[in-house]
Amino acid sequence: MAHVRGTLARYEWQFHSGIDLAELLDPFLLAIDRTKARAHYGAKLSASAPDPTVFPTRGHDPDDYPTGQEPWIAAFFRQWALDYEKENGEVKQGWGVWTKPSESDGTDWEWPYKRILAHKTETNSEVRYLVKWVGQRFPASWIRKEQLAGDAHMAYDKAHGVVHAE
């Protein structure tokens, strides 16, 4: 519940489609180290659904999880978010402009990403990362290290031998 509460508070002023919201709420999808996330949330929460047919089929990015290994909580969030969207018709795009809090309150206006797909080194020695964004709104795109939250690139860099110029 702390994860859900924190996520909803962090993205409170953004509009999200059902797919986007379900992926935001998935506690394993945005984790840099899924093994650590599964250990943190425990075997019961990270377990696959005993009967996956009770949940809607994962149509968007089915490769997020190996076949039959999507955590039941992720499937539940997808079902809930898609039902909410269907019942309430909330498929707006963007941010709530009139009620937007001030930029100084620490609210994050960045769009969250799922994972780093690849990297490249520019002629000026700057490393760029190809990231897969949450949901359907944005296609994968190349960004600078500074655009990634905190040190999110460090696990990727270590695994792929990426060295940054000082």
RAGITA-V598794 format. One record per backbone hydrogen bond with DSSP energy under -1.0 kcal/mol. CO is the residue of the C=O (numbers start at 1). NH is the residue of the N-H. Records with the same first field share a line. If there is no record, write none. Layout:
CO=NH + NH
//
This chain:
1=5
2=6
3=7
4=8
5=9
6=10
7=11
9=12
11=14
13=96
17=21
18=22
19=23
20=24
21=25
22=26
33=37
34=38
35=39
36=40
37=41
38=42
42=46
47=72
51=54
52=55
57=59
61=64
66=69
71=75
72=76
73=77
74=78
75=79
76=80
77=81
78=82
79=83
80=84
81=85
82=86
83=87
84=88
85=89
89=91
94=15
102=105
112=134
115=132
118=130
120=128
122=125
126=122
128=120
129=143
130=117 + 118
131=141
132=114 + 115
141=131
143=129
144=147
145=148
149=152
151=154
153=157
154=158
155=159
156=160
157=162
//
